[in-house]
Amino acid sequence: MNWNSNKAIYLQIVDRIIDEILAGKAQIGDRALSVREYAAQVQVNPNTVVRSYGFLETEGILLNQRGIGFFISAAAQEKARAFKRKEFMEEILPEVFRTMDLLQMSIQELNDCYHQNINHEKTN
């Protein structure tokens, strides 16, 4: 995994797990990798994964069944989408809008780029 130096690693792991849930790669009731397995897979300290799993548990995305492991909660899709939407609205969009303003780029240009990108992804 390529790490971004601008964001804590445990939050990057959170983002990765949320993306897997939203993409349907992790389903409700699926068992998450153990802390050690996940740490080995992404080559981080197990304590970092513990922090990520704990965060996701607090958000209601993962459930911890003591002695068994972590599982994708029944509300994971809904909670993951809400978490990602909030992050997008509060952190990413303000930067996009600031950049658009600097470039004197219109909403219509952004909309056109969005539709080109979506159409391109559908054909690939």
C-alpha positions in Angstrom: 0.0 0.0 0.0 1.3 3.5 -0.9 1.0 5.8 2.1 0.1 9.4 1.9 2.3 11.5 4.3 -0.5 14.0 4.7 -2.8 11.6 6.5 -2.3 9.3 9.5 -1.7 5.7 8.4 -4.5 4.4 10.6 -7.0 6.7 8.8 -5.7 5.6 5.4 -6.4 2.0 6.5 -9.9 3.1 7.6 -10.4 4.7 4.1 -9.3 1.5 2.4 -11.7 -0.7 4.4 -14.5 1.7 3.8 -13.8 1.7 0.1 -13.9 -2.1 0.1 -17.3 -2.0 1.8 -18.7 0.6 -0.5 -17.4 -1.3 -3.6 -19.0 -4.5 -2.3 -15.7 -6.4 -1.8 -16.6 -6.7 1.9 -20.2 -7.8 2.7 -22.3 -7.6 5.8 -21.3 -10.3 8.2 -17.9 -11.0 6.6 -15.1 -11.6 9.0 -12.3 -9.0 8.7 -8.8 -10.2 8.6 -7.2 -10.5 12.0 -5.2 -7.6 13.2 -2.0 -9.5 12.6 -3.1 -10.7 9.2 -4.0 -7.2 8.1 -0.9 -5.7 9.5 1.2 -8.2 7.6 -0.7 -7.5 4.4 -0.2 -3.8 4.5 3.1 -3.9 6.3 2.3 -1.8 9.3 2.6 -2.3 13.1 -0.4 -4.3 14.4 -1.1 -1.5 16.8 -1.9 0.7 13.8 -4.5 -1.8 12.7 -5.9 -2.1 16.2 -6.4 1.7 16.1 -8.1 1.5 12.6 -10.4 -1.4 13.7 -11.2 0.5 16.9 -12.2 3.6 14.9 -14.4 1.6 12.6 -16.0 -0.1 15.5 -16.7 3.2 17.1 -18.3 4.4 13.8 -20.5 1.2 13.8 -18.9 -0.2 10.7 -17.2 -3.1 12.3 -18.3 -5.3 15.2 -15.9 -7.0 17.5 -16.9 -10.4 18.7 -14.4 -11.0 21.5 -12.3 -14.0 20.9 -13.6 -14.5 17.4 -12.7 -11.3 15.5 -14.1 -8.3 13.7 -17.0 -8.5 11.4 -18.7 -6.1 8.9 -21.8 -4.8 10.7 -25.3 -4.8 9.3 -25.3 -1.0 9.0 -21.8 -0.9 7.5 -22.8 0.3 4.0 -25.0 3.1 5.3 -22.5 4.2 8.0 -19.5 3.9 5.6 -21.3 6.0 3.0 -22.3 8.7 5.6 -18.7 8.8 6.9 -17.2 9.1 3.4 -19.8 11.7 2.4 -19.0 13.9 5.4 -15.3 13.6 4.8 -15.8 14.5 1.1 -18.1 17.5 1.9 -15.9 18.9 4.7 -12.3 18.1 3.5 -12.2 17.5 -0.2 -14.8 19.8 -1.8 -13.6 23.0 -0.1 -10.2 22.3 -1.6 -11.7 21.6 -5.0 -13.8 24.8 -4.9 -10.7 26.8 -3.8 -8.7 25.4 -6.7 -11.6 26.0 -9.2 -11.8 29.6 -8.0 -8.0 30.1 -8.5 -8.3 28.6 -12.0 -11.5 30.5 -12.8 -13.1 27.1 -13.6 -16.9 27.0 -13.8 -19.2 24.4 -12.3 -20.2 23.5 -15.9 -16.6 22.6 -16.7 -16.5 20.5 -13.6 -19.7 18.8 -14.5 -18.4 18.1 -18.0 -15.2 16.6 -16.6 -17.3 14.5 -14.2 -19.5 13.1 -17.0 -16.4 12.4 -19.2 -14.8 10.5 -16.4 -17.9 8.5 -15.5 -18.4 7.6 -19.2 -14.8 6.6 -19.6 -15.0 4.3 -16.5 -18.1 2.6 -17.8 -16.4 1.7 -21.1 -13.3 0.3 -19.4 
